[in-house]
Amino acid sequence: MRLIQYLEEGQPRAALVENHDAVRPIRLDGGTYALARLAIASEQSLSAVIEVRLDEELIDYQQLVDEKRLLPPLTHPDPAHCLVTGTGLTHLGSADTRSAMHAKTQVSEAELTDSMRMFQLGVEGGKPAPGQVGAQPEWFYKGDGDCVVAPEAALPSPAFAEDAGEEPELAGLYVIGDDGTPWRVGYAIGNEFSDHVTERFNYLWLAHSKLRACSFGPELLVGEPPAHLEGTSRIVRDGETLWEKPFLTGEANMAHSLANLEHHHFKYPGFRRPGDVHVHFFGTATLSFADGIQPRDGDRFEIALAAFGRPLRNPLRVASRPLATDVKSL
């Protein structure tokens, strides 16, 4: 079961994806967020809540795209109550990358970088036995719901940015119940979108490099994704493919289990505030930046995973001048 959200008379409306061409609206005001809240309150599965509210009429999927009515598949009515975060150094990467990493670990502990130590922690303890707590991953904050850009909409890059690079990732989407329990609504394709030049200059600038826009969707997968996911990340410039590469994700290709990453995020009481929405990116091993690609204004990022329906597409928009940041005294 896959869901989308779209604008209907200025309000979010959830719909079930019937096929590549058509979606079936769900009769409940408030979109996916309202569906999740109702499922939690009524102690029903999301599927059960949806099935009794399906409309008889189908809507043309492409028309929603053309009319720019697509929304991220989960939103909060108040963007300040949507927290966007992520974890890094979680994926094993390709066989060549793993071999290179293993070769680098054949040095003394003192010679290892902080990144390599973090990666080793995940490899050795990122998939704990049931009931046990595994290694803590790298973690970062991206922003609140205002940093989320809808599928097909432009990803803005600030004028002060040194880079505007895609990061094809799996994202977990959550709603916090009234008793503080995190409930996973589903998963989506994500473009975590970061400034890799800033990060490369000094790893202590990682936090700065992550404070950028992002996108996820257009479809939300209800239920568990396959353990092995193979997709394609692509950059299109002037109608031609500039760069394209396959990427792997899913637990079979990760050093950490998804449950371990979720535990280390939601263990903090501040991330279990009733009613909040969380979007959590699970990391990647494939970047155009690693191949020397420099995206520019007008390029289009395309990230596809077959299990998630239509690809996530966003053009890049680079700001022409910095915004004023003067601070005034009261």
N, C-alpha and C positions, 0 to 999 in steps of 0.2 A: 504494500500500500504506500503510495506516494501522494503528498499534498503540495499545493502551491497556495500562495495568497495573492490577491489582486485588489485593486481599488474598485469599489462599487459605490457610486454617489459619495465619494470622498471618504468612505470607511473601508476597513479591511474585511475581505470576504475570503474564507477558505474554500478550496475546491479539491476534489479527488481527481487525480490524473487517470483518465480512462485509457488513453493511448497518446501517441506522439502528437495527434491533431486536436484532441478534445479533452475538456475537463468538465466535471460535474459539480456544480456549486453545492455547498453544504448550508442548510438553512439554520444558521445561528449567527446572530450579530456578534461582532468582536473578533472574528477570524480565528486563527489557530490558537491564540492565547486563551480565548474564551472556551474553546473546545477542551484544551488541556485542564483548565480550572474546573470545568464541569466534570470531566472524567475523574479528577482527584476527589472532588467533593462527593460525588456519587459512588465512588469506589468501583468504577467500571473501567474497562480497557478503553483506550482511545478509539480503537476500531469499533467497539460496541456503540460508543457515543456518536460516531460518524454515520454508521450504517442506517440508523433510523432517521437521519436528517438529510439524506441525499435528495437533491432535486431531481425531477424527471427530465428536465431540459439540459442538454449539453451546450457548452460554450466553446467557440473556436479558440484554441490555444494561441495560434499565431496572431490572431487579431488582438489578443491581450498584449502580446509582445509589441506589435506594430503601434498600438495606441499608448504604449509606455505606461501600462497599468499594472505591470508586475511589481510585487513587493517582495522583500525577503520572506521566506516561508514561516518565520516566527518573529513577531515584534511585540513590544510592550506599549500600552497606550501612552506611557510616560517614558521617553527615551532614557531619562536619568535612572530608571529602574531596570535597565538592561546593561549588564556588565560583559564586556568582551575581553577575553583573556586567551592565553595559550601556553603550550609547553614546547620546548625545543630539545634537540639532541635525542630524539625519541626513536628515530628510524635507523634501521641497519644499513639502508642504502643498497647499491648494487654490489655484486660479488667483488668487483675490482675495488670499489671504495672500502668494503670491509677488509679485504686483503691489505690494502694500504694502511688502514687503521690498525690492524693487528700487528703489522710490521713496526709501526711507530710505537706500539706499546712495549716493544722489546728494548726498552731503555729504563734507566733508573727512575724511581718515583719523582725525584727532584727535577727531572728533565721534562716531565709531562706537563702540558698546558692545562689550565683550568677546564677548558672545553673537553680535552681528552679524559681527564679525571671524571668529569660528569658523565661522559659517554660510557666509560667503563663501569661506573656505578649502575647505570641502567642495564647494561649487558649482564652484569653479575647478579643484580637483584631487582630488576624492573618487572619481573613476572612472578610474584610471590605465590605460595600455595594458598588455597582458599582459607580465609580467616586470619591471614597474616598480612602485615604491612610491608610493602616493598620499598625500594630505594626512592628517595625524593627526587623528582626531575627538576630541570631548569623550568622557570615559570616567568611569565611576563604579562603585563597589562597593556591593552591597546586603547581602551576608552569606553565610553558608554554607548548607548544606542545611536547617538548622533554620528558616530564614526562609521556606521553601517550603510553601505550603498546598495540600492536594489539591483538585482540582476538586470543586465542590459544598460544600466545607467553608468555615467562616467565616474571613474575613480579619480578623485582629486589628489594631486601631489603638490604640497606647498612650495613656494618659491625658494625657501631656504633648504629644501631637500637636496642631497647629493646624488640620490638615486631613487628610482621608482620601479621596483622589481616585484614580479609576481612570486607567490609561494602557494603551490597547489597542495591543498590539505583536506583532510577529513575534519569536519567540525561537529561537535556534539551540542545539541540544543536542549535546554532545560527550563523548567518552571519550578519554583520553590513553593511547596504546599504551606498551608496555614500553620502547620505544626513545625515548620522548618525542615521538612524532608525534601531533598532534591529529587525531582522526577524528570527522567529523560523522556523528552517528547519524540526525539528521533535524531537522525544524522543528516548532514547535507554536504555537498561539495563546497569548499571554501577557497577563496583567494585571500590569504592573510596579508599580503602586500606590505613590503618593508623597504627601508633605506639601507641597502647592504654596504654601500660605501662608508656611511657613517659608522655602521657596526664594525666594519673591517679596520677602521682607523684605530679604534680602541674598544675592546670588549666591554669596558665600563660604560660605553655609550649605547649598549644594546637597548636600554630602556628608552632612550631618545629615538632610536631607529624604529621602534615598534609603534610609536604614537602617530599612526597614520590611519587612513581610511581602510576599509576592507569590504568584502562582499561574500555572500554565501547563498546557495540555492541554485537554480530557481526552485528545486524540488526538495522536499523533506521526506526522507525514507523512514517510515514507521517500522519499528522492530530492529532486529540485529542485522548488521551488514555482513557480507561474506568476510571471512578471515583474510582472504587474499583478494586485493583489489588492484587492478592494473588499469591505469588511465593514460590520458595524453594531455600534456600541457603545450600550448601553442601561442605564438605571438604573430599577429597578422598586421602587416604594414602596407598601406596603399593597395589593399586587396590581394596581396601576395603573402604567403607564409614566410616570415623572416626567420623563425626558429621553431622547432618542434622536437619534443622528446617524450618518451613514455615515462611514467612514474608509478611507483608501487606504494601502496599504503594498506591499512588493515593490520590486525594484530600479528598475522604471520610474517609481516615485514617490519615489525617494530621490536625494539628492545624492551619496551614497557607494555604491560597489558592496559587496555582502556580503563579497566576497573581501578588499577593502581593510579593512573593519572587523575581519574575522577576523585578518588579518595584524597589525594594530596591537594586538590583544589577545594573541595567542599569540607575539608576538616576545619577550615576557619569559620568561626561563627558568623563573621561579617558577610560571608558568601552563602548563608542560609537564611536570609531575610525573607519572610513570607511574602509571596506575590512576585518576587523578582524573576526576571528572565536572565539566563546565562548563555552565552555563546562561547564555546571553548574550542580553540584550534589545537589539533593533536600533533602538528609538526610535519616535516617533509624531508626528503633527501634529494630533491631535484629542483635546480634553479637555473634560469637562463643566465643569471649573473656569473655563475661558475664557468660558463662558456664564453664570457667576455661580451655578452649582449648588453647594450645600453638602450632600454626602451625610451621612446620620445613621444611627445604630444601627438595624439591621434592614433597611436598603436592600439590594437585590440587584444586583450588577453582572453584566451579561450581554454577552459579546463573541463575535461570530459571524463566521466566514469560511467560505464554502461549501466551499472546497477542503479544509478541515480537519475536516469532519464535524460532530459535535455542538458546540454553543457551550460556551464556558467560563463557568461561573456560580459566583459566590461571594457569600454574604450578608456584610454588614459587621457586625463586632462591636467596639464601642468600649469600652475598659477604663474602669471606673468610678472607679478611684483609682490613683495612681502606685505602682509597686513601690518598696520601700526600696532605696536605692543607697548606704547607708553603707559606708565602707571601714574595715576593722579592721586594726590593726597587729599583726604577729606578734611 
